[in-house]
Amino acid sequence: MTRHLITSALPYINGIKHLGNLIGSQLPADLFARYQRSRSNEVLFLCATDEHGTPAELAAAKAGKPVATYCNEMHGIQADIAKRFRLSFDHFGRSSSPENHQMTQYFARCLANAGLIREVSEQQIYSISDGRFLPDRYIEGTCPNCGYDKARGDQCEKCTKQLCPTDLIDPHSAISGSTDLELRKTKHLYLRQSALKYDLDAWIDSKKDWPILTTSIAKKWLHDGNGLQDRGITRDLDWGIPVKKGDADWPGMEGKVFYVWFDAPIEYIACAREWSIKTGGDWERWWRTDKGADDVHYTQFMGKDNVPFHTLSFPATILGSGEPWKMVDQLKSFNYLNYEGGQFSTSQERGVFMDQALGILPADYWRWWLLSHAPESSDSEFTWENFQQSVNKDLADVLGNFVSRITKFCRSKFGAVVPGGGSFGPAETALIAELTARVRTYEGFMDAIEVRKSAQELRAIWVAGNEYLQSAAPWSTFKENPDMAAVQVRFGLNLIRLYAVLSAPFIPDVSAAMLAAMRTEHADWPDDIEGALRMLDGGHVFTVPDVLFAKITDDQREEWQNRFRGTR
């Protein structure tokens, strides 16, 4: 049994996330966590809301609420939506937790003691209209690299280039829109990432199985231009983790907080401490290699814009501490999901957001489409035509139709019990051999976190059952040979049970409904396919489930296209 520590990139607290955010980290992380649990491996799956920095302050100001109140409310909303999407976190924490305050200040102290933090006097943009220094995300402008006109002062969201606020063309305050800005002197703490460049380079080189997307972004930051730069870890903000040395203020840093991208990844560790307080679990055996974490396999999931911070900044924090913390083993990164030829946009109400999606259709419809179209090797695009086609063909016609046909036919000819008698024939033996090979292939893709390939193989497993049913045609066999028809039907009912187990990581609610219909409370992962297809024996009672997946009509598709088209 392998122990798997799994973390998803932390969603910002500033509002409900869209489908691109979901497939970029949380949903594939849940797929992997569910799969590893089904293989009887021990899993700790962690996530949290990212509650500090300018996104939280700006969103709270827009909502007209104190930032702490706003964060409390939004954490509850995001936790509820995650639950409704069946994201199976062992703990969904908060970066504003007391545990993260303690851990962030602890790591800062370790880095300072190691000589890896330096104080820097610098010129920072001050907004005369707002009467305050503007941290980088409070400044917007045009990216000098790609021309994107909504780039932030720390990074361009479009091309992912790291920026300084003074790099922006035509900068303005994100608070008031004012361009009445000037440079003023201030002091901040910097993490000396440059001193760890060679250690980080060697560590990244050791990760031979990382996706090309991950390593190429990390290497670009390490070697392009002047290479890896020291990075500020404090900001002039009211909301955040105060800069302290132990219990005392850090001289010269009074009134400042740690930069969100310093404290947010540390929440992965703090989140485990929150989990341990809640459950009594031992968080150190997951995070400290001197406490047993040396046998843990740690996998992170994130969008490509988060890669630099998880391959460089957070590892620099961990390595620089000089302590035996668990480092990530696999970092699965994703490209962007676009929407109908453009981008998702909160301000323009363009695209489908997580709460809206659940208001239209159950979670499994969205889980299947997003995972089967995951933007792994390149950006992908959501279109309503493709969504309709995938739901109707994959879910309704292939899986749903198979379950409906075999259960209804059995009930009409044999009653609501599994028919007994007879032995498998050549057709059943051939399908067992095919499914054995396909399930092993499916397992290989899932272990390698090849999300789209896993979905394709799962669909092929469903198709194989449909082709068998169509060829065997028990409705015709029954007229001449009821005993053989009973074998075919029993085999088909056992296929439902098998499909429920294999499909659970992708579509957990429908999987549960299939098992319930087969009157099966629990089913182990099928190491022996032939044995799995003999589990439901003659006389076992079942029920015919309700329609598992309803088809999407053209009228529905057109209505949804218009509703989420956006305001401009």
VOTORZA-442801 format. One line per 2 residues: number of its first residue (from 1); for each residue x, y, z of C-alpha. Coordinates in Angstrom, 1 decimal. Example, Ala and Ser with C-alpha at 12.3 -4.5 7.8 and 13.67 -1.06 7.14 Angstrom:
<rs>
1> 12.3,-4.5,7.8  13.7,-1.1,7.1
</rs>
This chain:
<rs>
1> 0.0,0.0,0.0  1.3,3.4,-1.0
3> 0.6,6.6,1.0  -0.5,9.5,-1.2
5> -0.4,13.1,-0.2  -2.4,15.1,-2.7
7> -2.9,18.9,-2.8  -4.8,21.1,-5.2
9> -3.8,24.7,-5.9  -5.7,27.0,-3.5
11> -8.7,28.8,-5.1  -8.7,32.5,-4.4
13> -11.4,33.6,-2.0  -12.6,36.4,-4.3
15> -15.8,34.8,-5.6  -17.1,31.6,-7.1
17> -14.8,29.9,-9.6  -15.5,29.1,-13.2
19> -15.2,25.7,-14.9  -11.7,26.5,-16.1
21> -10.5,26.9,-12.5  -12.2,23.6,-11.5
23> -10.5,21.5,-14.2  -7.2,23.3,-13.7
25> -6.6,21.8,-10.3  -9.3,20.6,-7.9
27> -11.2,18.2,-10.2  -8.2,16.2,-11.5
29> -6.8,16.1,-8.0  -10.1,14.6,-6.8
31> -10.0,12.1,-9.7  -6.6,10.9,-8.6
33> -7.5,10.9,-4.9  -10.6,8.8,-5.5
35> -8.7,6.4,-7.7  -5.9,5.9,-5.1
37> -8.5,5.3,-2.4  -10.3,2.7,-4.6
39> -6.9,0.9,-4.9  -6.8,0.6,-1.1
41> -4.0,3.2,-0.8  -3.9,5.7,2.1
43> -4.7,9.2,0.9  -4.6,12.7,2.5
45> -6.2,15.1,0.1  -5.9,18.7,1.1
47> -7.1,22.1,-0.3  -8.0,25.5,1.2
49> -9.2,28.9,0.3  -6.4,31.4,-0.5
51> -7.6,34.4,1.6  -4.8,36.9,1.7
53> -3.5,39.6,-0.6  -5.1,42.1,-2.9
55> -7.8,39.8,-4.4  -9.4,39.4,-1.0
57> -9.2,43.1,-0.1  -10.5,44.3,-3.5
59> -13.4,41.8,-3.5  -14.4,42.7,0.1
61> -14.3,46.4,-0.7  -16.5,45.8,-3.8
63> -18.9,43.8,-1.6  -18.9,46.5,1.0
65> -17.9,44.2,3.8  -15.0,43.9,6.2
67> -12.4,41.6,4.6  -12.6,39.0,7.5
69> -16.4,38.8,7.2  -16.2,38.5,3.4
71> -13.6,35.7,3.7  -15.7,33.8,6.3
73> -18.8,33.9,4.0  -16.9,33.0,0.8
75> -15.1,30.1,2.4  -18.5,28.6,3.4
77> -19.8,29.1,-0.1  -16.8,27.6,-1.8
79> -16.7,24.6,0.6  -20.4,24.0,-0.1
81> -19.9,24.1,-3.9  -16.9,21.8,-3.7
83> -19.0,19.3,-1.7  -21.8,19.5,-4.3
85> -19.2,18.8,-7.1  -18.2,15.8,-5.0
87> -14.6,17.0,-4.4  -13.5,14.5,-1.7
89> -11.1,16.7,0.3  -10.0,15.2,3.6
91> -9.9,18.8,4.8  -10.8,22.1,3.1
93> -8.9,24.7,5.1  -8.2,28.4,5.1
95> -4.9,30.2,4.6  -6.0,32.7,7.2
97> -6.1,30.0,9.9  -4.0,30.3,13.1
99> -2.0,27.3,12.0  -0.9,29.1,8.8
101> 0.0,32.2,10.7  2.2,30.1,12.9
103> 3.8,28.1,10.1  4.4,31.1,7.9
105> 6.2,33.0,10.6  8.1,29.8,11.5
107> 9.4,29.4,8.0  10.4,33.1,7.7
109> 12.4,32.7,10.9  14.1,29.6,9.6
111> 15.0,31.3,6.4  16.3,34.4,8.2
113> 18.5,32.2,10.5  19.9,30.6,7.3
115> 20.8,34.0,5.9  18.3,33.6,3.1
117> 16.2,36.7,3.8  17.5,40.2,3.2
119> 16.0,43.7,3.8  15.7,45.8,0.7
121> 15.0,49.6,0.5  13.2,50.2,-2.7
123> 11.0,52.5,-4.7  7.4,51.4,-4.7
125> 4.4,52.9,-6.4  2.3,55.1,-4.2
127> -1.2,56.3,-5.2  -1.7,59.9,-4.2
129> -5.5,59.5,-4.8  -5.8,56.4,-2.6
131> -3.3,57.7,0.0  -1.3,54.4,0.2
133> 1.4,52.2,-1.3  0.1,49.9,-3.9
135> 1.3,46.3,-3.7  1.8,44.7,-7.1
137> -1.7,43.3,-7.6  -3.2,46.7,-6.8
139> -1.6,47.9,-10.0  -2.8,47.0,-13.5
141> -1.6,48.0,-16.9  -0.4,46.7,-20.2
143> 2.1,43.8,-20.3  5.3,44.9,-22.0
145> 5.9,41.3,-23.2  2.6,40.3,-24.8
147> 0.5,43.5,-24.8  -2.3,42.1,-22.6
149> -4.0,45.2,-21.2  -5.1,43.7,-17.8
151> -1.7,42.5,-16.6  -1.1,42.8,-12.9
153> 2.0,44.2,-11.2  3.4,40.8,-10.3
155> 2.7,38.7,-13.3  0.9,38.7,-16.6
157> -2.0,36.3,-16.4  -2.0,35.8,-20.2
159> 1.7,35.0,-20.9  2.7,34.2,-17.3
161> 5.8,36.5,-17.4  7.0,37.6,-14.0
163> 6.7,41.4,-13.7  7.4,44.4,-11.5
165> 4.8,47.1,-11.2  7.2,49.6,-12.9
167> 7.4,47.3,-15.9  3.7,47.9,-16.8
169> 2.7,50.3,-19.6  0.1,52.9,-18.6
171> -0.3,51.6,-15.0  -3.2,52.6,-12.9
173> -4.6,51.8,-9.4  -6.8,48.7,-9.3
175> -8.6,50.4,-6.3  -9.7,53.7,-7.8
177> -8.4,53.5,-11.4  -6.3,56.6,-10.7
179> -3.1,57.2,-12.8  -1.9,59.8,-10.2
181> 1.0,57.5,-9.1  4.5,58.2,-8.0
183> 7.5,56.2,-6.7  8.3,56.5,-3.0
185> 10.9,54.8,-0.8  9.8,51.8,1.4
187> 11.5,48.7,2.9  10.6,45.0,2.4
189> 11.9,41.5,3.0  13.2,39.5,0.1
191> 13.7,35.7,-0.2  17.1,35.1,-1.6
193> 16.0,32.6,-4.3  19.1,33.3,-6.3
195> 21.2,31.6,-3.7  19.2,28.4,-4.2
197> 19.3,28.4,-8.0  21.6,25.5,-8.4
199> 19.9,23.4,-5.8  16.5,24.1,-7.5
201> 17.9,23.4,-10.9  19.3,20.0,-9.8
203> 16.1,19.1,-8.0  14.0,19.9,-11.1
205> 16.4,17.9,-13.3  15.8,14.9,-11.1
207> 12.0,14.9,-11.9  12.2,12.9,-15.1
209> 8.5,12.1,-15.2  7.1,15.6,-14.8
211> 5.0,17.0,-17.6  6.9,19.0,-20.2
213> 4.6,21.9,-19.5  5.8,21.9,-15.8
215> 9.5,21.6,-16.4  9.6,24.1,-19.4
217> 7.9,26.8,-17.3  10.3,26.2,-14.4
219> 13.4,26.2,-16.6  12.3,29.4,-18.3
221> 12.1,31.2,-15.0  15.4,29.7,-13.9
223> 17.4,30.6,-17.0  15.7,33.3,-19.1
225> 17.1,36.8,-18.9  19.0,37.3,-15.7
227> 17.8,34.0,-14.2  16.1,33.3,-11.0
229> 15.6,36.6,-9.0  15.2,37.3,-5.3
231> 11.6,37.9,-4.6  9.8,40.1,-2.1
233> 7.9,38.3,0.5  6.2,41.2,2.3
235> 3.6,43.8,1.3  2.0,47.0,2.6
237> -1.4,45.6,3.4  -3.8,45.5,6.3
239> -5.1,42.0,5.7  -2.6,39.1,6.0
241> -0.1,37.4,8.2  1.9,39.9,10.3
243> 5.6,39.9,9.8  7.1,38.7,13.1
245> 10.2,37.1,14.4  8.8,34.6,16.9
247> 6.3,36.5,19.1  8.0,39.9,18.4
249> 7.7,42.3,15.6  10.4,42.2,12.9
251> 12.3,45.5,13.4  11.5,47.8,10.5
253> 8.7,45.7,9.2  6.0,46.9,11.6
255> 2.5,47.1,9.9  3.5,44.9,7.0
257> 2.2,41.4,6.1  3.7,38.4,4.3
259> 3.2,38.3,0.6  0.3,36.0,-0.3
261> 2.5,33.8,-2.6  4.8,33.2,0.3
263> 2.1,32.2,2.8  -0.3,30.4,0.5
265> 1.8,27.3,-0.3  2.7,27.0,3.3
267> -1.0,26.5,3.9  -0.6,23.0,2.4
269> 1.4,22.1,5.5  -0.8,24.2,7.8
271> -3.9,22.6,6.3  -2.6,19.2,7.4
273> -2.2,20.6,10.9  -5.8,21.9,10.8
275> -6.9,18.4,9.7  -5.0,16.8,12.6
277> -6.7,19.1,15.1  -10.1,18.2,13.5
279> -9.6,14.4,13.3  -6.8,13.5,15.7
281> -4.6,12.4,12.7  -0.8,12.7,12.7
283> 0.1,15.5,10.3  3.8,15.1,10.7
285> 3.9,11.6,9.3  2.7,13.2,6.0
287> 5.0,16.2,6.0  8.2,15.4,8.0
289> 10.6,12.9,6.5  12.1,12.4,10.0
291> 8.6,11.5,11.3  7.7,8.9,8.6
293> 6.9,10.9,5.5  9.8,9.4,3.6
295> 7.4,6.8,2.2  4.8,9.3,1.1
297> 4.2,10.1,-2.6  3.3,13.8,-2.8
299> 1.4,15.0,-5.9  0.4,18.6,-6.6
301> -2.2,19.7,-9.1  -2.4,23.3,-10.6
303> -2.9,25.5,-13.6  0.2,26.6,-15.5
305> 0.1,30.1,-14.1  0.8,28.6,-10.6
307> 3.8,26.5,-11.8  6.6,29.0,-11.1
309> 5.6,29.4,-7.5  5.4,25.6,-6.9
311> 8.5,24.6,-8.7  10.7,27.5,-7.5
313> 9.3,29.8,-4.7  7.7,27.2,-2.4
315> 10.6,24.7,-2.9  13.0,27.5,-2.1
317> 11.2,28.0,1.1  11.3,24.3,1.9
319> 14.9,23.8,0.9  16.0,27.0,2.5
321> 14.6,26.1,5.9  17.2,23.3,6.2
323> 14.6,21.0,7.8  13.4,17.6,6.7
325> 10.2,18.6,5.0  8.5,16.4,2.3
327> 9.1,17.8,-1.2  6.7,17.2,-4.1
329> 7.2,14.1,-6.2  4.9,14.8,-9.0
331> 3.6,18.1,-10.2  0.7,17.8,-12.6
333> 0.0,21.1,-14.4  -2.8,22.1,-16.8
335> -3.2,24.6,-19.6  -6.2,26.8,-19.8
337> -9.8,26.0,-20.6  -11.3,28.7,-22.8
339> -15.0,29.4,-23.4  -16.7,29.5,-26.8
341> -13.8,31.1,-28.7  -12.7,33.5,-25.8
343> -12.0,33.5,-22.1  -14.2,33.1,-19.1
345> -15.0,36.5,-17.6  -16.5,37.4,-14.3
347> -16.9,41.0,-15.1  -18.6,40.3,-18.4
349> -20.7,37.4,-17.0  -19.2,35.2,-19.8
351> -19.0,31.5,-19.3  -20.3,29.0,-16.8
353> -19.3,29.2,-13.1  -19.5,26.3,-10.7
355> -22.7,27.3,-8.9  -24.4,28.0,-12.3
357> -23.3,24.7,-13.7  -24.9,22.8,-10.8
359> -28.1,24.8,-11.2  -28.4,23.3,-14.7
361> -27.2,19.7,-14.5  -25.9,17.3,-11.8
363> -22.2,17.2,-11.0  -21.4,14.0,-12.9
365> -22.3,15.6,-16.3  -19.7,18.3,-15.7
367> -17.1,16.1,-14.2  -17.2,13.7,-17.2
369> -16.9,16.5,-19.8  -14.2,18.4,-18.0
371> -12.1,15.4,-17.2  -12.5,13.9,-20.7
373> -11.5,17.2,-22.2  -8.8,18.2,-19.7
375> -6.4,20.8,-21.1  -3.2,18.7,-20.6
377> -1.0,19.1,-23.7  -2.6,22.4,-24.8
379> -5.4,24.8,-24.1  -8.9,23.3,-24.7
381> -12.2,25.0,-25.3  -15.6,24.5,-23.9
383> -18.4,24.7,-26.4  -22.0,23.9,-25.8
385> -22.2,21.8,-29.0  -19.3,19.6,-27.8
387> -20.8,19.4,-24.3  -24.1,18.3,-25.7
389> -22.5,15.7,-28.0  -20.3,14.3,-25.2
391> -23.2,14.0,-22.7  -25.6,12.5,-25.2
393> -23.2,10.0,-26.8  -20.8,9.0,-24.0
395> -23.1,9.2,-21.0  -26.6,8.7,-22.2
397> -26.1,6.5,-25.3  -23.2,4.3,-24.2
399> -23.3,3.9,-20.4  -26.9,4.9,-19.6
401> -28.4,3.0,-22.4  -26.5,-0.2,-21.5
403> -27.7,-0.1,-17.9  -31.3,0.6,-18.9
405> -31.5,-2.1,-21.6  -30.1,-5.0,-19.6
407> -32.0,-4.3,-16.4  -35.3,-3.7,-18.1
409> -35.0,-6.8,-20.2  -34.1,-8.9,-17.2
411> -37.0,-7.6,-15.3  -39.4,-8.3,-18.1
413> -38.2,-11.9,-18.7  -36.7,-13.2,-15.5
415> -38.0,-10.8,-12.8  -35.9,-8.4,-10.7
417> -33.4,-11.1,-9.8  -30.2,-12.2,-11.4
419> -31.0,-15.4,-13.4  -29.0,-18.5,-12.5
421> -27.8,-21.5,-14.5  -25.5,-22.0,-17.4
423> -21.8,-21.3,-18.0  -19.9,-18.5,-19.9
425> -19.5,-19.2,-23.6  -16.9,-18.0,-26.1
427> -18.4,-14.5,-26.3  -18.2,-13.9,-22.6
429> -14.7,-15.5,-22.4  -13.5,-13.2,-25.2
431> -14.9,-10.1,-23.5  -13.3,-11.0,-20.2
433> -9.9,-11.2,-22.0  -10.5,-7.8,-23.7
435> -11.7,-6.1,-20.5  -8.8,-7.5,-18.5
437> -6.3,-5.9,-20.9  -8.3,-2.7,-21.0
439> -8.6,-2.3,-17.2  -4.9,-2.8,-16.9
441> -4.3,-0.1,-19.5  -6.8,2.1,-17.7
443> -5.0,1.6,-14.4  -1.7,2.6,-16.1
445> -3.2,5.8,-17.4  -4.7,6.6,-14.0
447> -1.4,5.9,-12.1  0.4,8.2,-14.6
449> -2.3,10.9,-14.2  -3.0,10.9,-17.9
451> -6.5,12.2,-17.5  -7.8,12.3,-21.0
453> -6.4,8.9,-21.9  -8.0,7.5,-18.8
455> -11.3,8.8,-19.8  -10.9,7.5,-23.3
457> -10.1,4.0,-22.0  -13.0,4.0,-19.6
459> -15.3,4.9,-22.4  -13.8,2.1,-24.5
461> -14.6,-0.3,-21.6  -18.2,0.9,-21.7
463> -18.4,0.5,-25.4  -17.1,-3.1,-25.2
465> -20.1,-4.0,-23.0  -22.5,-2.3,-25.5
467> -21.0,-4.2,-28.4  -21.3,-7.5,-26.5
469> -25.0,-6.8,-25.6  -25.7,-5.9,-29.2
471> -24.0,-9.0,-30.5  -25.4,-11.4,-27.9
473> -28.9,-10.0,-28.3  -30.4,-11.8,-25.3
475> -33.9,-10.6,-26.5  -33.5,-12.8,-29.5
477> -31.6,-15.7,-27.8  -34.4,-15.9,-25.3
479> -36.9,-17.1,-27.9  -34.7,-20.2,-28.8
481> -32.5,-20.7,-25.8  -33.7,-19.2,-22.5
483> -30.8,-20.7,-20.5  -28.2,-19.1,-22.7
485> -30.2,-15.8,-22.5  -30.0,-16.1,-18.7
487> -26.2,-16.4,-18.9  -26.0,-13.3,-21.1
489> -28.2,-11.3,-18.8  -26.4,-12.3,-15.7
491> -23.1,-11.4,-17.4  -24.6,-8.0,-18.4
493> -25.8,-7.3,-14.8  -22.3,-8.1,-13.5
495> -20.9,-5.6,-16.1  -23.0,-2.9,-14.5
497> -21.4,-3.7,-11.2  -17.9,-3.6,-12.8
499> -18.6,-0.4,-14.6  -19.8,1.2,-11.3
501> -16.5,0.5,-9.6  -14.3,1.6,-12.6
503> -16.3,4.7,-13.2  -16.5,6.0,-9.6
505> -13.4,8.3,-9.8  -15.0,10.1,-12.7
507> -18.8,10.0,-12.0  -19.2,9.1,-8.3
509> -22.9,9.8,-8.0  -24.0,7.7,-11.0
511> -21.5,5.0,-9.8  -23.2,4.9,-6.5
513> -26.6,4.7,-8.2  -25.5,1.7,-10.3
515> -24.2,-0.1,-7.2  -27.4,0.7,-5.4
517> -29.4,-0.7,-8.3  -27.4,-3.9,-8.1
519> -28.0,-4.0,-4.3  -24.3,-3.8,-3.7
521> -23.1,-1.6,-0.9  -19.4,-1.9,-1.5
523> -17.3,-3.4,-4.3  -13.5,-3.7,-4.3
525> -11.3,-2.7,-7.3  -11.4,-5.6,-9.8
527> -7.9,-7.1,-9.8  -9.5,-10.3,-11.2
529> -11.9,-9.3,-14.0  -13.4,-12.8,-14.4
531> -14.0,-13.1,-10.7  -15.6,-9.6,-10.7
533> -18.0,-10.7,-13.4  -19.2,-13.6,-11.3
535> -20.0,-11.7,-8.2  -23.7,-11.3,-8.7
537> -25.0,-14.9,-8.8  -28.4,-16.4,-9.5
539> -31.1,-15.2,-7.1  -29.5,-11.9,-6.3
541> -32.1,-9.2,-6.2  -31.7,-5.9,-8.1
543> -33.7,-2.9,-9.1  -34.0,-1.0,-12.4
545> -32.5,2.4,-11.8  -34.0,5.7,-12.9
547> -32.6,7.2,-16.1  -28.9,7.7,-15.3
549> -28.3,10.5,-17.8  -30.9,12.6,-19.6
551> -30.0,13.8,-23.1  -29.5,17.5,-23.7
553> -31.9,18.8,-26.3  -31.1,21.4,-29.0
555> -33.5,23.9,-27.3  -31.7,23.5,-23.9
557> -28.3,23.9,-25.6  -29.4,27.1,-27.4
559> -30.9,28.5,-24.2  -27.8,27.9,-22.3
561> -25.6,29.4,-25.0  -27.6,32.6,-24.9
563> -27.7,32.8,-21.1  -24.0,32.5,-20.7
565> -22.9,34.5,-23.7  -21.9,37.5,-21.6
567> -22.8,41.2,-21.6  -20.3,42.2,-24.3
</rs>
